[in-house]
Amino acid sequence: MVHMIPSHRDIGDGVKANIKGMHGEGVATSKIVGYMAGMAGGYSNLGFSKKDAYNFVDRERRASIADGDANATIVYLESQAGADPMAEARFLLTKSGTSVDLFWTDGPSRVDYQHFGDVVAFDSTYKKNKYKRPLVIFCGVNNHKQACIFGFGILEDERAESYKWLLENMLDVMCDKKPSVVVTDEDKATIEAIREVFPEATHRLCAWHIEKNVTTNAKESELRSLFNCWLYADISVEEFEAEWAEAFVDFGLCDSMWASQMYEKRHMWENAYLRDKFCSGFRTTSRCEGINSYVKKLTSSRSTLLELVQDLEMLLREYRNNELAAQFNSINEFPVLTTCLREIERCAAKLYIPRRYSKM
């Protein structure tokens, strides 16, 4: 039990560096200590206890935000310009005066936006941080049909004014390139902000959220089936209008406020009005939610703003590594030819990425 006596416990500089490095990559403290104990041959050979490791991590966290979490986050983001001159961070002191609204991005994300920013999707449902503040992740699709991230935002609330500030700064940082299509959920504040900042863009509502809305408000299974058809089927505007008029009578929707609101927004969700728009495969915000689920693995409800920003940097590294691997495979791998039209297949294989070629 000697290793449990305080005077015999000490965390050396090398161990501290290892703990900081692994913790910075999102490894939980308990797993770090367990790994080190395995390498040392048992907890008795570590030279420190679990409590010592937790205390060290907590001291490091407190030291990093000694001048305030928001201020430490701003200083950290602004310091990134030293390694990446194209990195940009915008912030606005909130009404409470104790925190900030943030938008930030880096050089590769800004370049990606110029190439793939014609269609942008985002949602703000993820609030798993210490302050319960919405995290907004702007994403699109790259030439490998993978999700790519254009930037991040953290807001104090979900008012239209907050979203308007975020979108205006995103537009300014991205050299005033406006997206042609924006995909979001049904949030009223988001709809209002997009209408003001991107008046010429097509605003597409997430089909999954529309389905959920229909399931909640439409009791008849036939009516729900009709909405699914309107969401996904390749029909004309005239066909939709005729079917809506018929359903309006058959299901007694004349007194339904919900049905009236859905009809007013038909240009934003009904496939007949959207089928001629280039949406890069977006029908839902599922790519954003997929990114959010990945963020959940990295962060906890106790995460500070600074830790959240640093975790999102790890997320970016992961997505960019996936893109690099897809690009490498595209250059160095050649698909198996499966038809007798060898010359046509070879030509297509040189022109298209593997994922697109396999669907031809």
N, C-alpha and C positions, 0 to 999 in steps of 0.2 A: 503493500500500500504506500510505499515511499513516494511514488509518482503522484499521489494525491495531496501531498503536503505542499502548501502554498510556496514555501521557501525553495522547494525543489522543482517548481514549475516555471518554465520560461519559453516564450515563442521567439525563436531566432529570426534574424533579418531574412534569411533564405526562405524560411517557412512562411513568414509574412508576405513575401513577394509571391510565393506560390498560391497562398490563400487569396490575395488580391487578384492575381491573374485568373484563377479559376472562377472566382466570384464575379469578375468582370465579364466572363463568358456565360453567365447565367447558371452556374452550378450552385446548388443549394449548399449552405454551410455544413449541414449534417452529412451530406454526401462527400464533401471535401475532407472532413475529419475522418469519415469511414475509409476513404481511399488512402489517406496518409497512414492510418492505423494499419491497414493491410500491407502497405509498403514497408512499414517499420517493424512488422511482426507482432502487432498487438497494441492495444491502447496504453499498456504499461511502458512501452518503449517510445511513445510519442514525445514525452517531455513536457506536455501540457494537456489540459483537459478540454472537453467539449465547451464548457463554460468559458474558458479562456479564449477559444476561437470565436465564439459568439460575441464576447465582449470586445475583441479586437475589430471584428466586422462592424459592430455598432459604433465604436469610436471613429472608425474611418468614415462611416456614413455621416456622422454628426460633424466631423471636421470638414467634409466636402460641402456642407451647406451651412457653415458657421455664420455666413453673412445673409442667410435667408435662402430658402430653396429656389424661389423664383430668380433671385439675383445670381445665384450660382449656376442656374440653368442658362441664363442669358450669357454670362461670362464664358461658359463652356462652349456654347454654340458660336459665339463670336471668335473664340480662339481657333475654331476649326478652319477659319479662312487662311491660317498660316500654312496648313498642309493642302488646302484646296481653295484656290482663289475664287472659284466660282460658287463656293458655298455661300448661302444667303439665309439670314434669319431676320424676321420682322416680329416686333412685339409691341403690345399696347397695354399700359397699366390699367387694370380694371377699376371699376367704381369703388370696390372695397379698399383699393390702394395696397393690398397685401400680396397680390399675385398678378399675372400677366396673361393676356391672350397671345398665343404664339403661332407663327407659321415659319417653317424652315425646310430647306432642301439643300442638296449638294450638287456639284458639277455634273456627275454622271446622270443624275435624275433630271436635271435641266436639259441635258442633251437628249435623253430618252423622250422627254416631252415634245421636243421639236420634231422628232421622228414619228412618235406614236400618240401624240396628244390630241388627235382629232376626236377621239372618244374618251371621255373621262367618267369614271364612276367613283362615288364615295358615299359613305354613311357615317353616322356618329353614334351608333348604338353601343359602342364599347366604352365603358366608364370604369373599368377595373383599375383604379389608381387611388391613392391616398385621399385625394380631394373630390372624388366622384365627378370629375370634369370630363366632358365628352372629348374623345380623341377622334380626329378626322384624318383618314388616310386616303389620299388621292391616288388612284391607280388606273392603269390601262392595260393594253395587250401588246406585246412586242411581236416581231416577225416570226418568232417560234411558237406563237399562240400561248405564251406564258404571261402570267400577271407581272407587270412592272410597276414600280412605285415612283410617283412623281414628286411627292412631298407629304408633309405631315402638318397637322394643326391641332392645337389644344385650346379650347374655349372655356370661358367661365360659365356660360349658359347656352341655351339653344334658341335664342331670340333671332329674329330675322336680321337685326342690325349686326349681331356677332358674325353670322354667316356672310353677310355682305362685306364686312371688313376682311374676313378671311379670303373670300373669293377675289376681291379687288387686289389684295397683296399677292395672291398667287398669280393673278394675271400680270401684274407689274413685274414680278420676278421672272416670269416666263416670257418676257419680251413682248407682251401684249398679244401673244398668239391665243386666240379664242377657240375653244373646242366647238365642233359642229354638233356633237351629241353629248348630253350629260345624263347619266343614269343614277338615280337616287331612290330612296323610299318615298312614302307619301307625306312626309313631314311638311306642314304648312309653311313654317319659317324658311325651310330650304327652298321650297317652290317660289316663295316671294323673292328671296335673295337672288336666285338664278334668273328670274324674270327681269330683275333690275340690272344685274351685272352682265349676263349673257342673253340679251333680248333676242338675238338672232339664232341662238342654238336651239336644237330640238331637245326638249326635256322628256326623257323616257322614264316612266315609273317602273320600279322593280316588279316583275311579274309575280314573284313569290309573295311579296307583300300584298299585291292585289288579290291573289288567290286566298290569302289568309283573311283579308277584309271581306271577300265574298262569302267565305265559309261562315264567318261570324254573323253576317247580316242577311244572307239568303237561306231560308229554311228549306225550300224545295230543291230536291236533287236535280230536277230538270233544269232549273234556272242556273244552278252552279255549273252544270255541264255546258250550258250555253255560254257562260262567261269564259270557261276554259277554251271553248272553240274560238271565241272572239279574241282571246289572248294569244293563241298560237296558230290558228288555222289561216291558210293563205286565201282569204276572201276579199272581195272588193268592198269599197266604201258603200256602194249602193246595196249590196247584199246585207252588210251589217245594219244599215239604217232600216231596211225592211224587216230584218229579224228583230231589231230592237223595238220597232213600232208594234210588232206582233206580240212580243214578250211583255211590253208595257201594258197591253190589254189583258193578255191571258193570265198574268200573275198579279194583276191589280197594283201596279207600281205608281199609279198616278198620285197617291198620297204618301209615297215614300221619299223622304228627304234624302236618304242615302242614295237611292237610285238616281235622283235628280243630280246629285253631286257627281256621281260616277259618270253620268252622261256628259256633264259639263267638262269633265277631264278626259273625255274619250280620245282626244288627240294625243294624250300622253301615255296611254296604255293599250289601246285597241290596235291590233296588228295591221288592220286594213289601212290605217293612217300612217303606220311606221314602216311598212314593208319596203318602201322605196328609199329608206334612209340607211346609210352605212353605219352600223352599230358595232362592227368588229366582233360579232358573236355575243354581244351583251344583250341579255333579256332580263337579267337579275343583277343584284349587287352581291351575288354569291362569292365572287372573287375577293371583294372587300371583306366579307365575313370569313372567308378562308384565311386571309391575312390576320384578321382579328383573333381567330382561333390559335394561330401560331404565336401571336403576341401573348396570349394567356399562358402559354408554356414558359415564357421568359419572365413574366412579371407576376407580382402578387398585389393584393389589395393594400399592402403597406408601402408600396413603391412610391418614392418621392418623384417630383417632376424630373429631376436630374437623372435618377435611375431609369425612369421611363424613356427618356431621350437616349440614354446609352444603350438600353435594351433594343430600341428601334434601330440603332446603328447595326447591331448584330443581325437583326432581321434583314436589313438591306444587304449585308454581306452574303447572307444565305441565298437570297433571291438572285443576286448578281452572279454568284458561283453557279447556280443552276443555269442561268443564261449562258455563261461562259462554256459550261459543259455541252449545252445544246449546240452552240456555235462550233465547238471543236468537232462534235460528232457530224455536224452538217458538212464540214470541210473534209474530214478524213474518212468518213464511212460512205460506202456505196451500196444502195439497196439491191436485194436479189431481184433479178429480172424474171417476171412470171408469165409473160406472154410471148407470142412469136413476133411481135412488133418491137424487136430489140432496139432499133435505131430511135424510134419514137420514145421508148422508155428511157434510153440513155439521155436523150435530150431533156426530158422532163426531170430526170434525177439531178441533172446539173443545174437546172433552173429553180427547182423548188426545194424547200426544206424537207427533211424526212417526214415530218408529221403531216405536211400538206400532200406530199407525194403519195403517202400510204392511203390517203382517202380518195385519190383520183380514180 
